[in-house]
Amino acid sequence: MGERADEDVMAAILARRSAALGLLALVSAALLVGCGHSAPAASGGTVIGVTEHDFHIATSISYVSAGTVTLRIHNNGPDQHELIVAPVRSGGLPIRPDGFTVNEDAIQNSEPGSINPQQSGGTTELSVHLGPGRYVLFCNMEGHYMSGMHTVLVVG
């Protein structure tokens, strides 16, 4: 009877280990799909997830092929955030005399697109046509860009 109990314990341990490995594989697959991969948009372009929260912007990928790109922007911060897309310039973006914000008037003609400030928890989409190059995605609410709320998207 002791031998049978040992076999039952061993079988239970193996079943738990198998279930744990299966769960680990499932979580890993979900993370790979959510991080680092883009999805085709209904219009045939690419959809990139963009998450904004105070003083940080993250994208689901950092490289995309040239063409129509849809940015699915989610404000995960407690405050309003906007998103502006602009080509990277040598010397950086022009700063207004206030020292806290980007001079949007100076870059307006080269901006592929932007969204107005959205409330915390909001999600919106912005479709832009991007040619090859490097683009900075940033929030220009007072002090946000200077506090690090920007990221670069490479388009090839």
C-alpha angles and dihedrals in degrees: 000000000000091000091054091050090052090052091050092050091048091049091051091050092050092048091052092047091050091049091048092051091049091051091048091052091049093050091046091052091049091051092050091052093047098043125053102000131095127211128221113256122231087250091056096259130106127276118214123189113228121189121194125193131154109314097345137084122190128187127202088233134013099207129053136166118257116268137064112354125183115206112206099203121197122186104216094168131096093243137056116277134186129198126221124184116207136161114259111255128204106256092026131262118325113259122215119241088260087073091222107078140047116253098246093184089063094053101031095103092054098044113113089200151319142197128226118247111291128204124255110283093021125134125197137165128232120190116201136170109232126191122202113296143072122300130192117219111201148159113233099192108133109298096350097109092046090049091059103270096145141086138184126243117197116212121196 
